[in-house]
Amino acid sequence: MNLLILAALPEEADALFPGTSTPIHGIFPVRRLTAHGHNVTIATCGLGKVNAALAAGLFATDADILLMSGTCGALGAEPGRAYWLAEAVQHDYGANEPGLFRRYRAGDWPMGEAGEAHFAAMADPGLGLPHARIASGDSFVACPDAAADLKANLGATLVDMEVGAVAQVAARLAKPWAAIKAVTDDANDTSGGDFQANLVRAARAAGQEVERLVAML
């Protein structure tokens, strides 16, 4: 099976199967390796939805499954834990209406009645991780009020800047996707420092779970 694993940051990519291959540098740094009988491509896509979508589109052609590993902020989720992201939604896609930002499923026509906005991941093969819905957008959430809005209006308990875009690409390509991320911060006014302090540890926590996932596929 051919697996594509995306990670936004070098620390997140390096936490996956460390020491098993030599990086190939191009538009996006890439490592290729064989693990548990699968051909694995690990691409460092950079921050944000455009980078994530571009990397997913470039490397997904030959992939059977799109995966993402890395870190995220918590909207009430338990700090430090790794989560199976069962659903992803893009919190900054929608329509600005008087007194309201109405969120739609990314790519859908942003008019009229809004239906379910999320993309569903592939079935969990039995990793035993807690499941969560993640809200993705092109902003680093470091505000309790913004975090509370995402939790209340989208039912999200985690926030990041990439998974929702990878999920949209996978849906467009009709390919299964999965993501595992570990919490670095609580999406509040201390998030910047907390993220930096916890990045390497959380990246490895997520990476270890992704390695377990690869072994189960």
C-alpha positions in Angstrom: 0.0 0.0 0.0 1.2 3.5 -0.8 0.8 5.9 2.1 1.2 9.7 2.1 1.9 11.3 5.5 1.8 15.1 5.7 3.2 17.2 8.6 3.2 20.9 8.7 6.4 21.5 10.6 9.9 19.9 10.4 9.6 18.9 14.1 6.4 17.0 13.3 7.8 15.3 10.2 11.1 14.4 11.9 9.1 12.7 14.7 7.8 10.1 12.2 10.0 7.0 11.8 13.1 9.0 12.9 16.4 8.0 11.4 14.9 5.7 8.7 15.6 7.7 5.5 17.4 10.6 3.9 15.4 13.7 3.1 14.8 14.8 -0.5 14.6 18.6 -0.8 12.3 20.2 -3.4 9.2 22.4 -3.2 8.4 20.4 -0.1 11.0 18.4 1.9 10.2 14.7 1.5 11.3 11.4 2.9 10.5 8.0 1.4 10.8 4.7 3.3 9.3 1.3 3.6 7.5 0.5 6.9 5.4 -2.6 7.8 5.3 -3.6 4.1 4.0 -0.2 3.0 5.6 2.5 0.8 5.6 5.6 2.9 6.1 9.2 1.7 6.5 11.8 4.5 6.1 15.4 3.2 6.7 18.6 5.3 4.0 20.9 3.8 4.4 24.0 5.9 1.7 25.9 7.8 -1.8 26.7 6.6 -4.5 25.3 4.4 -2.9 26.3 1.1 0.4 24.6 1.8 -1.4 21.5 3.1 -3.7 21.3 0.1 -0.9 21.9 -2.4 1.3 19.2 -0.9 -1.6 16.8 -0.7 -2.5 17.4 -4.3 1.1 17.0 -5.5 1.9 13.8 -3.7 -1.5 12.1 -3.4 -1.8 10.8 -7.0 -0.2 7.4 -6.2 -1.3 7.3 -2.6 -3.9 4.9 -1.4 -4.5 6.7 1.9 -3.7 10.3 3.0 -2.6 10.7 6.5 -1.6 13.7 8.7 0.4 13.8 11.8 1.4 16.7 14.1 0.1 19.1 16.8 -2.9 21.1 17.6 -4.6 23.4 20.2 -7.3 22.3 22.6 -10.8 23.6 22.8 -11.6 21.7 26.0 -9.7 18.5 25.0 -7.2 17.0 27.4 -3.7 18.7 27.2 -0.8 16.5 26.0 -2.9 13.7 24.5 -3.0 12.4 21.0 -6.3 12.2 19.3 -7.8 10.3 16.4 -9.5 13.1 14.3 -12.7 11.5 13.2 -14.0 14.7 11.7 -12.5 17.9 10.3 -14.2 21.2 9.5 -12.8 24.5 8.1 -13.9 27.2 10.5 -13.0 30.1 8.2 -15.0 28.9 5.2 -18.5 30.3 4.8 -20.5 33.5 4.3 -20.4 36.8 6.2 -24.0 37.8 6.8 -25.3 40.7 8.9 -24.3 39.8 12.5 -23.4 36.3 11.6 -20.7 34.2 10.0 -22.4 31.2 8.6 -20.1 28.2 8.1 -20.5 25.7 5.2 -18.6 22.6 4.2 -15.5 23.8 2.4 -16.1 23.8 -1.4 -19.9 23.9 -1.1 -21.8 26.9 -2.4 -21.9 29.4 0.6 -25.5 30.5 0.1 -28.8 29.3 1.5 -29.3 26.8 4.3 -26.0 25.4 5.6 -25.8 21.7 6.0 -23.2 19.6 7.9 -19.9 21.3 7.5 -17.5 18.5 8.3 -15.4 15.9 6.4 -15.4 12.4 7.9 -12.2 10.4 8.3 -11.8 6.7 7.5 -12.8 4.2 10.1 -10.6 3.9 13.1 -8.9 0.5 12.9 -8.8 0.1 16.6 -6.0 2.3 17.9 -7.8 3.1 21.1 -7.3 6.8 20.9 -10.0 9.3 21.9 -11.9 10.7 18.9 -12.3 14.4 18.2 -13.6 16.9 15.7 -10.9 19.4 14.6 -11.6 22.9 13.3 -9.0 24.1 10.8 -8.3 27.6 9.6 -5.7 30.0 8.4 -5.2 31.6 11.8 -3.5 30.6 15.0 -6.1 30.6 17.7 -4.8 32.2 20.9 -8.0 33.7 22.2 -10.5 32.1 24.7 -13.5 33.8 23.0 -12.6 32.5 19.6 -11.9 29.1 21.0 -15.3 29.1 22.8 -17.1 30.1 19.5 -15.5 27.2 17.6 -16.5 24.7 20.3 -20.0 26.0 20.7 -20.9 26.5 17.0 -18.9 23.7 15.4 -18.7 21.1 18.1 -14.9 21.1 17.8 -12.6 20.2 20.6 -9.4 20.7 18.8 -8.0 23.4 16.4 -5.2 23.5 13.8 -4.4 25.1 10.5 -4.2 22.1 8.1 -6.3 19.0 8.6 -9.5 20.4 7.2 -7.7 21.2 3.9 -6.2 17.7 3.7 -9.6 16.2 4.3 -11.1 18.4 1.5 -8.4 17.2 -0.9 -9.0 13.6 0.0 -12.8 14.0 -0.5 -12.2 15.6 -3.9 -9.8 12.8 -4.9 -12.2 10.1 -3.5 -9.4 8.8 -1.2 -9.6 7.8 2.4 -7.9 10.0 5.0 -6.9 9.9 8.6 -5.2 12.3 11.0 -3.7 12.0 14.4 -2.6 15.1 16.4 -1.4 15.8 19.9 -2.3 18.9 22.0 0.4 21.6 22.6 -1.8 24.4 24.1 -5.2 25.5 25.1 -5.9 28.1 22.4 -5.7 31.0 24.8 -3.4 33.9 25.6 -0.5 31.6 26.6 -0.7 29.5 23.5 2.3 30.9 21.7 4.7 30.0 24.6 2.9 26.7 25.3 3.1 25.7 21.7 6.9 26.3 21.5 7.5 24.5 24.8 5.5 21.4 24.0 6.0 21.1 20.2 8.7 18.4 20.1 7.1 16.3 22.8 3.6 16.5 21.3 4.9 15.9 17.7 6.5 12.6 18.9 3.4 11.5 20.7 1.4 11.9 17.5 4.2 10.4 15.4 4.2 7.2 17.6 0.5 6.8 17.1 0.8 7.3 13.4 3.5 4.6 13.3 1.1 2.3 15.1 -1.6 3.1 12.6 0.7 2.3 9.7 1.5 -1.1 11.3 -2.3 -1.8 11.5 -3.1 -1.0 7.9 
